Amino acid sequence: MSAEPPDVFERRVRAFFDGVPLLLEGIEGRVPRARAYRAALADAGLVGIGLPTDLGGQGLGPEYEAVYERVSLDVLPQEEATFGIGIGMAVPTIRDHGSRALQRRFIPPALRGEEIWCQLYSEPGAGSDLAGLTARAVRDGDEWVVTGQKVWTSGAQHADLAILIARTDPDLPKHRGITMFALDMHQPGVTVRPLVQVTGVAEFNEVFLDEARVPHDWVVGEVNGGWALAVALLAHERASLGRGTKTVADGRSKAGRQPLPYAGLVDRARRNGRLRDPVVRQELAAIYTGEQLIPWLAQRGVHPSIGKLWRTIQGRRAAQLAHVLAGPLGAAWETDDTDADYWAYHVLNCRGMSLGGGTDEIQRNTLGERVLGLPRESGPDRDTPFRDLPHN
Ligand SMILES: Cc1cc2nc3c(=O)[nH]c(=O)nc-3n(C[C@H](O)[C@H](O)[C@H](O)COP(=O)(O)OP(=O)(O)OC[C@H]3O[C@@H](n4cnc5c(N)ncnc54)[C@H](O)[C@@H]3O)c2cc1C
């Protein structure tokens, strides 16, 4: 579509991101700032680089996508995190599996940041064993009626829409009776309750679905065919979680779910007079190596679970070093000391990185079974109707 050469495109991408702080000056609040940022990105012709223009994308080739990926890795503002589930997970799943009508309905507003998405997967009794979910959807004419409880739902408090998986046929084995839906979060049957984490921040929520309604047209893919799509979405999630970045937002934010960057740790070591400490230097070298490796692995197109695992290992390692460098402040700090609070937040937050998007053990199981070809975990329940399985 565009005759713009990749190097000119690259300069335009850099110029846009250089201008983001000015663009957001004076805009208060996480969601207004995020929406303003994303709308400006869309106006600049920089959303959906590889997506067709009739879906709000730019229709550009893979070389432009690669340029955007490379440049944005270091400069994406924390406002982008608000759209991680929409852009990184819902959009590619609807693009690949949704009807044309669903693609037209949901992709353009997601790209422009007009609709924020959350992910209604995990339940109190179904996390790693996601296919054991019990939220059920029952057909009622042109609609589905959904009842159940979801948990750990990141960003549900800001979300307009959810990608939901629910059980639509308990007489089928557990992987086969699940359907994927898009759900309107702004309706009486949806209650969102925040959960405060160890960091003191409530980034995720419990979501209660009490006869929430979904139009039949908002089924993504086939009825009872949702498990394959759920897995496809998780692969997108792991790929985007494992992409890595060299920048982490200031202060407390969801963008803090990235490993602490090397540059900030070096700076802290220097300020604390620990830069010549051989143990600190060794850790810094390992963190630098990890940070360099991840974009290269992503470019080679390795299995998404590798990037996801890297992120959590790197995240823990970097947080551990931050903790050591902080000295006593790592355990007890004044919350009005913004510097100490920033480091403490990331140290406390790093454990959650291992869980969101599937735990380390689940990534290792996936790699063992799907990449190394090891035997599948035994599961006598794979062919038993869900209704006949023992439940918690
Ligand atoms: C920061 C964060 C954000 C999240 N955001 C969302 C979200 O937006 N939407 C959403 O739906 N969910 C979200 N989650 C939930 C997340 O996906 C689950 O926490 C995760 O899948 C683990 O499930 P669980 O907590 O029920 O733990 P469990 O499944 O109960 O696991 C407990 C422990 O047992 C281990 N284990 C379980 N099964 C196996 C096995 N087969 N082999 C080896 N070890 C095993 C696990 O590794 C873990 O250590 C989020 C979680 C966090 C921490």
The ligand as an SDF file (V2000), in Angstrom:
LIG
                    3D

 53 58  0  0  0  0  0  0  0  0999 V2000
   -0.1740  -11.3150   37.5800 C   0  0  0  0  0  0  0  0  0  0  0  0
   -1.2200  -12.3050   37.1370 C   0  0  0  0  0  0  0  0  0  0  0  0
   -2.1030  -11.9600   36.1380 C   0  0  0  0  0  0  0  0  0  0  0  0
   -3.0970  -12.8610   35.7350 C   0  0  0  0  0  0  0  0  0  0  0  0
   -3.9930  -12.4520   34.7780 N   0  0  0  0  0  0  0  0  0  0  0  0
   -4.9750  -13.2960   34.4140 C   0  0  0  0  0  0  0  0  0  0  0  0
   -5.9870  -12.8440   33.4980 C   0  0  0  0  0  0  0  0  0  0  0  0
   -6.0020  -11.6900   33.0580 O   0  0  0  0  0  0  0  0  0  0  0  0
   -6.9690  -13.7140   33.1680 N   0  0  0  0  0  0  0  0  0  0  0  0
   -7.0050  -14.9940   33.6250 C   0  0  0  0  0  0  0  0  0  0  0  0
   -7.9080  -15.7170   33.2400 O   0  0  0  0  0  0  0  0  0  0  0  0
   -6.0660  -15.4440   34.5100 N   0  0  0  0  0  0  0  0  0  0  0  0
   -5.0690  -14.6140   34.9220 C   0  0  0  0  0  0  0  0  0  0  0  0
   -4.1260  -15.0360   35.8370 N   0  0  0  0  0  0  0  0  0  0  0  0
   -4.2270  -16.3800   36.4020 C   0  0  0  0  0  0  0  0  0  0  0  0
   -3.1260  -17.3260   35.9510 C   0  0  0  0  0  0  0  0  0  0  0  0
   -3.3240  -17.7190   34.6220 O   0  0  0  0  0  0  0  0  0  0  0  0
   -3.1540  -18.5200   36.9330 C   0  0  0  0  0  0  0  0  0  0  0  0
   -2.7470  -18.0210   38.2030 O   0  0  0  0  0  0  0  0  0  0  0  0
   -2.2160  -19.6140   36.5030 C   0  0  0  0  0  0  0  0  0  0  0  0
   -2.6670  -20.2340   35.3420 O   0  0  0  0  0  0  0  0  0  0  0  0
   -2.0520  -20.6850   37.6160 C   0  0  0  0  0  0  0  0  0  0  0  0
   -3.2890  -21.1420   38.0340 O   0  0  0  0  0  0  0  0  0  0  0  0
   -3.6250  -21.2190   39.6020 P   0  0  0  0  0  0  0  0  0  0  0  0
   -3.2900  -19.8720   40.1810 O   0  0  0  0  0  0  0  0  0  0  0  0
   -5.0160  -21.7250   39.7310 O   0  0  0  0  0  0  0  0  0  0  0  0
   -2.5860  -22.2440   40.2090 O   0  0  0  0  0  0  0  0  0  0  0  0
   -2.7080  -23.8430   40.1830 P   0  0  0  0  0  0  0  0  0  0  0  0
   -3.1170  -24.2870   38.8270 O   0  0  0  0  0  0  0  0  0  0  0  0
   -3.5460  -24.2720   41.3350 O   0  0  0  0  0  0  0  0  0  0  0  0
   -1.2010  -24.2720   40.4200 O   0  0  0  0  0  0  0  0  0  0  0  0
   -0.6290  -24.3690   41.7300 C   0  0  0  0  0  0  0  0  0  0  0  0
    0.7880  -24.9090   41.5810 C   0  0  0  0  0  0  0  0  0  0  0  0
    0.7520  -26.2530   41.0630 O   0  0  0  0  0  0  0  0  0  0  0  0
    1.5540  -26.3710   39.9020 C   0  0  0  0  0  0  0  0  0  0  0  0
    0.9340  -27.2780   38.9350 N   0  0  0  0  0  0  0  0  0  0  0  0
   -0.3840  -27.3080   38.5940 C   0  0  0  0  0  0  0  0  0  0  0  0
   -0.6010  -28.2500   37.6500 N   0  0  0  0  0  0  0  0  0  0  0  0
    0.6050  -28.8110   37.3690 C   0  0  0  0  0  0  0  0  0  0  0  0
    1.0340  -29.8300   36.4900 C   0  0  0  0  0  0  0  0  0  0  0  0
    0.1690  -30.4560   35.6710 N   0  0  0  0  0  0  0  0  0  0  0  0
    2.3460  -30.1480   36.4530 N   0  0  0  0  0  0  0  0  0  0  0  0
    3.2390  -29.5040   37.2730 C   0  0  0  0  0  0  0  0  0  0  0  0
    2.8770  -28.5280   38.1470 N   0  0  0  0  0  0  0  0  0  0  0  0
    1.5890  -28.1800   38.1950 C   0  0  0  0  0  0  0  0  0  0  0  0
    1.6170  -24.9590   39.3420 C   0  0  0  0  0  0  0  0  0  0  0  0
    2.7650  -24.7620   38.5370 O   0  0  0  0  0  0  0  0  0  0  0  0
    1.6390  -24.1030   40.6010 C   0  0  0  0  0  0  0  0  0  0  0  0
    2.9500  -24.0030   41.1160 O   0  0  0  0  0  0  0  0  0  0  0  0
   -3.1610  -14.1490   36.2920 C   0  0  0  0  0  0  0  0  0  0  0  0
   -2.2620  -14.4970   37.3150 C   0  0  0  0  0  0  0  0  0  0  0  0
   -1.3110  -13.5820   37.7510 C   0  0  0  0  0  0  0  0  0  0  0  0
   -0.3930  -13.9590   38.8600 C   0  0  0  0  0  0  0  0  0  0  0  0
  1  2  1  0
  2  3  1  0
  2 52  2  0
  3  4  2  0
  4  5  1  0
  4 50  1  0
  5  6  2  0
  6  7  1  0
  6 13  1  0
  7  8  2  0
  7  9  1  0
  9 10  1  0
 10 11  2  0
 10 12  1  0
 12 13  2  0
 13 14  1  0
 14 15  1  0
 14 50  1  0
 15 16  1  0
 16 17  1  0
 16 18  1  0
 18 19  1  0
 18 20  1  0
 20 21  1  0
 20 22  1  0
 22 23  1  0
 23 24  1  0
 24 25  2  0
 24 26  1  0
 24 27  1  0
 27 28  1  0
 28 29  2  0
 28 30  1  0
 28 31  1  0
 31 32  1  0
 32 33  1  0
 33 34  1  0
 33 48  1  0
 34 35  1  0
 35 36  1  0
 35 46  1  0
 36 37  1  0
 36 45  1  0
 37 38  2  0
 38 39  1  0
 39 40  1  0
 39 45  2  0
 40 41  1  0
 40 42  2  0
 42 43  1  0
 43 44  2  0
 44 45  1  0
 46 47  1  0
 46 48  1  0
 48 49  1  0
 50 51  2  0
 51 52  1  0
 52 53  1  0
M  END
$$$$
